[in-house]
């Protein structure tokens, strides 16, 4: 492969332009990641506020011993047992059902649970730590996608321009080489080349 040196009558090296393009792409990726993370945080905050308005903590009392879930239904590293329990929600309305409790919770134990407006057991509203993790993961994913796509575009453009530049050099060499090597002056005709 031919490399063109900088000097009189030649084009300057393009490495600073390539670096600038890559830095620009990475800057855009970081900005997109920050915007995505901010949007996810804002949407999560709104959802958690709305959910918290319809979630209530109540005290339930277990009416039987806790039963560990079957191995096939356990998720994550902290499997929760299930126990029958009673609680009041809305006020003065007695409810009963199965609730998640720590393993080996005995009968008669008071346990704090989350319920919805109807008094049914419900998941608690999201925490700031969960929201931060989701925002960070989403922002990182967005920055990664934009960064990879941008770098791919820069490399594709670089490859195409490099190919065009090398093709131009080949065309120019085809014109200059016969004169430079003296092939045109050896014989009486163009077809008399013995080389």
C-alpha positions in Angstrom: 0.0 0.0 0.0 1.3 3.5 -0.8 1.5 6.1 1.9 1.7 9.7 0.9 4.2 11.8 2.9 3.6 15.4 3.7 5.6 17.8 1.7 5.3 20.1 -1.3 2.4 19.3 -3.6 0.9 16.6 -1.4 -2.1 16.6 0.9 -1.5 16.7 4.7 -2.0 13.6 6.8 -5.7 13.2 7.8 -5.1 11.7 11.3 -6.2 14.8 13.2 -9.5 14.8 11.2 -10.0 11.1 12.0 -9.4 11.7 15.7 -11.7 14.7 15.7 -14.5 12.6 14.1 -14.1 9.8 16.7 -14.1 12.3 19.5 -17.2 14.0 18.1 -18.9 10.6 17.8 -18.0 9.7 21.4 -19.2 13.1 22.6 -22.5 12.6 20.9 -22.8 9.1 22.4 -22.2 10.5 25.9 -24.8 13.2 25.4 -27.3 10.7 24.1 -26.6 8.5 27.1 -27.1 11.3 29.5 -30.4 12.4 27.9 -31.6 8.7 27.9 -30.6 8.3 31.6 -32.3 11.6 32.5 -35.5 10.7 30.6 -35.6 7.2 32.3 -35.1 8.8 35.8 -37.9 11.3 35.1 -40.3 8.7 33.8 -39.4 6.4 36.7 -40.0 9.1 39.3 -43.4 10.0 37.8 -44.4 6.3 37.7 -43.2 5.7 41.3 -45.0 8.8 42.6 -48.3 7.6 41.0 -47.8 4.1 42.3 -46.9 5.3 45.8 -50.2 7.3 45.9 -52.1 4.0 45.6 -49.9 1.8 47.8 -50.2 1.5 51.6 -48.2 -0.3 54.2 -50.3 -2.3 56.7 -49.5 -4.9 59.4 -50.6 -8.4 58.7 -50.6 -11.3 61.1 -49.6 -14.8 59.9 -52.3 -17.4 60.6 -50.1 -20.4 59.7 -46.4 -21.3 59.3 -44.4 -20.1 56.3 -43.9 -22.5 53.4 -40.8 -22.3 51.3 -41.6 -22.1 47.5 -40.7 -25.1 45.4 -37.1 -25.0 44.0 -38.5 -24.6 40.4 -40.3 -21.3 41.3 -37.5 -19.6 43.1 -36.1 -16.5 41.5 -32.9 -14.7 42.4 -30.8 -15.4 45.4 -33.4 -14.4 48.1 -36.3 -16.8 47.8 -39.3 -15.8 49.9 -41.7 -18.1 51.6 -45.4 -17.8 51.6 -47.7 -17.8 54.6 -51.5 -17.3 55.1 -52.2 -14.0 56.9 -55.0 -11.5 57.9 -54.9 -7.7 57.8 -57.3 -4.8 57.7 -57.4 -2.5 54.6 -59.4 -0.4 54.0 -59.9 0.5 57.6 -62.1 -2.0 59.6 -62.3 -4.3 56.6 -60.7 -7.6 57.4 -58.8 -9.3 54.5 -57.0 -12.6 54.3 -54.7 -14.3 51.8 -51.2 -15.5 51.2 -48.3 -13.1 51.6 -44.6 -13.2 51.1 -42.7 -13.6 54.3 -39.1 -14.4 55.4 -38.4 -18.1 55.5 -39.4 -19.9 58.7 -41.8 -17.2 59.8 -44.0 -18.8 62.6 -47.8 -18.5 63.0 -48.9 -15.3 64.8 -46.0 -13.1 63.6 -46.8 -9.5 62.6 -45.4 -8.7 59.2 -45.5 -5.3 57.3 -46.9 -5.7 53.8 -47.8 -3.4 50.9 -51.4 -3.4 49.6 -53.2 -1.5 46.9 -56.3 0.7 47.4 -58.6 -2.3 47.4 -56.5 -4.0 50.1 -54.9 -6.7 48.0 -51.2 -7.5 48.4 -49.1 -5.5 45.9 -45.5 -4.8 45.1 -44.0 -1.7 46.8 -43.3 1.4 44.9 -39.9 1.6 43.3 -36.9 3.0 45.3 -34.5 5.6 44.3 -31.8 2.9 44.1 -33.8 0.9 41.6 -34.6 4.0 39.6 -30.9 5.0 39.6 -29.9 1.5 38.4 -32.5 1.5 35.6 -31.4 5.0 34.5 -27.7 4.2 34.5 -28.3 0.9 32.6 -30.5 2.6 30.0 -28.2 5.6 29.6 -25.2 3.2 29.2 -27.0 1.1 26.6 -28.1 4.2 24.6 -24.5 5.6 24.7 -23.2 2.2 23.6 -25.6 1.9 20.7 -24.9 5.5 19.5 -21.2 5.1 20.0 -20.9 1.8 18.1 -23.1 3.1 15.2 -21.2 6.3 15.0 -17.8 4.6 15.0 -19.0 2.2 12.3 -20.1 5.2 10.2 -16.8 7.0 10.7 -14.9 3.8 9.7 -17.1 3.2 6.7 -16.6 6.7 5.5 -12.9 6.5 6.1 -12.6 3.2 4.2 -14.6 4.6 1.2 -12.6 7.9 1.1 -9.3 5.9 1.4 -10.4 3.7 -1.4 -11.2 6.6 -3.6 -7.9 8.3 -2.8 -5.9 5.2 -3.5 -7.8 4.7 -6.8 -6.9 8.3 -7.7 -3.3 7.7 -7.0 -3.3 4.6 -9.2 -4.9 6.6 -12.1 -2.2 9.3 -11.7 0.6 6.7 -11.5 -0.7 5.1 -14.8 -0.2 8.4 -16.5 3.1 9.4 -14.8 4.9 6.0 -14.7 5.5 5.5 -18.5 7.1 9.0 -18.7 9.0 8.5 -15.4 10.3 5.1 -16.4 11.1 6.1 -20.0 9.0 3.4 -21.6 7.5 5.8 -24.1 11.1 6.6 -25.5 12.5 3.1 -26.0 10.6 1.9 -29.1 9.2 3.4 -32.2 5.6 2.6 -31.2 3.4 2.1 -28.2 3.2 -1.7 -28.9 7.0 -2.2 -29.0 7.4 -2.7 -25.3 9.7 -5.6 -24.5 9.2 -5.4 -20.7 
